[in-house]
Every structure is written in structure tokens, then in C-alpha cells.
Amino acid sequence: MAWLLISLTNQENNIGDLYLILLETAVVLVPLLLANIVLTFVYFRRNVPRLTYAWMWIPLLAVWVVQMMFNYIQLQQKRAIEAAHPNIQEVHVNLSGRSLWLDPEESTDSADGMAEMPGNDPSKFITFTRYYGNDYGKEDNMTAYNVARLADSFNEMHLFYGKPESTQPTFVPVKRPTAFPNVKTFIDLLSFKGGEASVIRYWYYHYSDHVDVVPAISLSGSQSMDLWGTGVPLVDFHIANLGTLPIARLEIDGQSIDLGSEAFYPENENSICTSRNFQAYAINHLNAPIKVRWQLAQANPAWHETSVVVPKFSAGHAPIVHIRSTSVDLYFQSDGSVIAERSQFGELSQEQYAIRTTGPAVPLLHKPPCGLAPDRYTENVKVIRN
């Protein structure tokens, strides 16, 4: 038992050592516990002095209590480290026209994080999660973050325009965001309390002379379900690319929009249309026309910008009893215009679901290959047009 206590004091703050503690407990304390139980019955019949029971049980229980306290302290320390260094989701988009690599010293063990970012295919994104540490105690050397926010000292990146093992790094300036998404409006309503890092994904847009780093709201399916019917002004946008080039970057009213794992390709007659189901989130009351800015997947792209009217529902009581979500479908047309369609999804009764839609604000130039907002749902969902 003395050996067990000494070994506890030499453990590190990682999950592997916690498993080792449990193994030592099973090897040391459990056999002693069983032996004491058997001997207690034997000694009870022999009427041994009470001091014998004290020598049998007090050391064992004392070690057990110390171990439980040590485990608790270890767990609290681990949680404190995780809170100070949460896992960070990143997406890297290469719009520079040149192939590049991230700094191996500042990237994770992820193969994606160390992969080539081809300059001739900017529609392919590099996505990975940055972990501060792992089960082996290895720390991430990337110092771009202070908890879930960008660190004040982060103003340049080391990039390689050739394979890192044979190329010198290039120092590229970083343009930081001017605002952080207002996640405080909904983060306390989520069942999983993972903090800001659990609802934010950082987008790194690599241009020829700088890198734009912007945070965007990124929610899982279960997180979005937590917000059903809460009244939070969180709008899910569905993107319909009816142009000729993929969309690589998108902003709505100044908020960066999470586009997923690759650029939004143009829809065509052979499209599977699953991309239309992707939900991109932004905080918006939709009380005025929205300002939409986007860039296409090409080297050093220009900004495209337009003001989009989001149609309102007709006056009167909403026919949907329990509204789950509010959506806006954005149709990016070949002439550069963007048309919006507003919809709501919810329940008419316990067994009947419905989508309420305004239809596009104005007629589209062409019928979208993947249809309109109601076409994202099955025939079992009632369509209410107003």
C-alpha cells in the first residue's frame, strides 16, 4: 500500500496514468480487501482483540480514501487543462494560387493538418481538429489561441510553399477578425456544455500576401436540436449554387458562414443534392435585407456583394403550432444575383410535420436542379405556402 501511495504521487495528468491507477488499485487494494473480509470472519469467531481489526481496516481504508482524493484532484486538474486549452476546429482554404503546407511544428498529428493544399484546386478544403494534448502528454505547439479566442500575439503564420522537409518557411501576416459570433445568445441552452470552442470553427483563408482568420458558428445536429422552439434568432441558411464556379467563402451581414468540408459546387441535373441539406448558421432577426458577400473558388478571387430581400410570411396566425427552426434558402444565380426564400419547419400535431414557405422573393431565372425549400423534405411533410 505504501508503494501504491508513492506511485500515485508520480503520476502525470493524462488519461493513461488514470488507467494505471485503476490497475494498481485492482492489483493491490482489491486482494487486501477480500483477504480482510475473510480474516474478519475468522477472527470474529476467535474473539481476537479489537486492536487487531483496527490494524486490518484503518490502513486499508486510509489508502483507499487517499486514492479517491488523489483521483478527484487529478480529474479536476485535467478538466482545468481542458477548459484552458479546448479542442479547436479549423478549416484551411487555399486561394493563393500556389500549393502550400502548414508548419509541421504547429500542426497536429492529423494527416489532414500536414497534407498539401494544392493551389490549382481551391475548392478542396483542409479540415482538422487541433488538440492541445493527447493520451501521451504531447502538447500542440500552435499558440494561436487563448482558450477559444485568437491570442493577441497571433499576427503571422509560418507557411511552406514546398515540402517542409526541403523548404524554408515563409512568414505570412494574419488579418484578424473584428468581431466574434454572438454565441452567448444560445450557448447556455445546449445540453453539452463545451464552451465557445464547441460551437465555433475557425476558417483560415490563404491569399497570396496574407491569411484571413475568421470564426464561424458551427453546430452539430444534436446542438441544433437543443435550440428547437427556444426563440433564439439563429437562422439556418441553405445554399443553392446555380452559377458556374464553386463558392469558397461566404458572409451574411458581416458574419462568416461555415461552409462545411469543401466549397459549394454548382448544382446540375446529375447532382445528388445532399449539399442542399447542409445548414449554415448565423444570428439574424431577418428584419431587413441581408448583405451577402462571397468569393468563388479561384486564385485571388474578387468579392461579390449584393443586398438580398428575405420575404416575410403573410399576416395572420402561423399555422405551425411548434416551430422548430427558421431557414433561408439562398439561390446564387448565374447573373450574379441572389434570391432568398424563407421557410419554417415544425409540428402541426404530434404526428404531422409541416414546412411553411414564402417561395423565392422573385421568380428564379431557371428552375433549380435540386428544387426549392420544400424539396428538402419527404412527401410526409405537409407544405404550407404563404
Buried (B, 14 or more C-beta within 10 A) or exposed (E): BEEBEEBBEEBEBBBEBBEBBEEBBEEBBEEBBEEBEEBBEEBEEEEBEEEEBEEBEEEBEEBBEBBEEBBEEBEEEBEEBBEEBBBBBBBBBBBBBBBBBBBBEBBBEBEBBBBBBEBEEBBBBBBBBBBBBBEEEEEBEBEBBEEBBBEEEBEEBBBBBBEBEEEEBBEBEBEEBEEBBBBEBBBEEBEEEBBBBBBBBBBBBBBEEBBBBBBBBBBEEEBBEBBBEEEBBBBBBBBBBBBEBBBBBBBBBEBBBBBBEBBBBBBEEEBEBEBBEBBBBBBBEBEEBBBBBBBBBBBEBEEBEBEBEBBEBEEEEEBBEEBBBBBBBBBBBEEEBBBBBBBBBBBBEEEEBBBBBBBBBEEBEEEBBBBBBBBBBEEEBBBBEE
